[in-house]
């Protein structure tokens, strides 16, 4: 990682030893580690490795996956810095958009008919994982109308993997605040303007938590993503908003009517902690939880 230093501490003898970062010996080492734990590391369910794109296209996609919101994901890896990784990924992304039925067939075989029918083709994603990126790479992703994440990796010792999001672009999905609030109201069919305004306030808070927050629209919820989802906002109900966060409910002092443990319960979106918002004061109370979920992502 660019400025991160990692140390092992010996609490018995008060010793400290720096664990030096390193690159993988070969690209396949990074790919293998990520594919084995893709859902934990990236919030993406693994579909296929080294997927051939046929004799006409003549390529092999490093990894294919499906993210938490049902968006198709291509993951490309480079051991070090490679100026071609973004263009290569976009080349494969264009192939994917022309072969939707083939991708949905993969999803159906792996995750079932329901998952295949809910693939979100409006926001396919490209994740590039490499030893480093140049400033030109960071500029380039902001010029494309695609959802692209640049992720820097480092290995520490024999068993530690570090991932750092260098840049994250949502493919031009940002919209003006006023239309954004009206769309929330239409989706929910709610006439109470106070709930609509409250949804707009939550939207601004979540987007303002830091750089690289992407927003993904689904019919049942709106996801806020920092490589992985960290919050899901459901359409306004008559008297409350429901937000689901990636916070362990066991780490929270649950308050009836405000926070609830929904682990193991079915609900729209992702996250085990449900936060119920009824007033602007509730939004203020929830901000520490929002920040904790953002940090965890």
Residue, then its C-alpha position, 0 to 999 in steps of 0.5 A: x500500500x502506498x503509505x501504509x506500514x504494517x508491524x508485528x508487535x510482541x506484547x510479551x517482550x514489547x518487540x516491534x518488527x515491520x512486515x515489509x510489503x511485496x508484490x506477488x511472484x506471478x500474477x496468478x498468485x494474486x488471482x488465485x488468492x482473490x478468486x478463493x475469497x472473492x465474496x469476502x474481499x470484493x463483495x462479488x460472488x465468483x463465477x468463472x476463471x480464465x473465461x474464453x471469449x471465443x475464436x473471433x474475440x480471442x481473449x480470456x477474462x481473468x475472473x467473472x463474477x456477480x456483485x451484491x446488487x446483481x451487477x456483472x463483474x469482470x476482474x482483471x489482475x496485473x502483478x505490477x503496473x501495467x498501462x494496458x489493464x484498463x483498456x484490456x478490461x474495457x475490451x472484455x466489458x464490451x464483449x460481455x455486453x454483447x454476450x448477455x445470454x451467455x453470462x446469464x447462462x453461467x449465473x443460472x448454472x451457478x446460482x439459479x434461475x432467480x439470480x439469472x433473471x435479476x442480473x442488473x445490466x444497467x451497471x456492469x463493473x470492471x475491477x482492476x487489481x494491480x501492484x500500482x496505477x499511474x496518475x494517467x490510469x486514475x484520470x482515464x477511468x474518470x473519462x469512461x462512462x463505465x463503473x470501474x474500480x482500481x484496486x492496489x494490492x500488497x502482500x505482507x509476509x506469508x499470509x497477509x493481503x492488503x487491498x486499497x481502492x485507488x479510484x472508483x467511478x460509478x459510470x456517470x450515474x450521479x444525478x442532480x439532488x432535486x430529481x434524485x429525491x423525486x425519483x425516490x418518491x415515485x419509486x415508493x408511491x409515498x405522498x408524505x413529503x417529509x419522508x421524501x425529504x428525509x430520504x434525500x438527506x440520508x442520500x446526501x449523508x451517505x454520498x458525502x462520507x468520502x471519495x469513491x462512493x458509488x450509488x446503484x439503483x435497484x427497484x427494491x433499494x438503492x445501494x451505496x458502494x465503496x467497492x462493496x456495499x456499505x449501505x442500502x436505502x429502501x424506498x420511503x414508507x409512510x412513517x419511516x425509512x429503512x437503511x441496512x448497514x454492514x455493521x455487526x449487530x453484536x457490536x451495537x447497543x440495539x435500541x428498539x424502534x431504531x436499530x434491529x438485528x436482521x441477520x438471518x432474516x430476509x430483507x431487500x438489500x444487504x447488511x445485518x443491521x437495520x436502522x429505522x429513521x423517522x426524523x432528521x434527529x434519527x439521521x444525526x443519531x445514525x451517522x456514527x453507524x453510517x461511518x462505521x459501515x463505510x469504514x468496514x467497506 
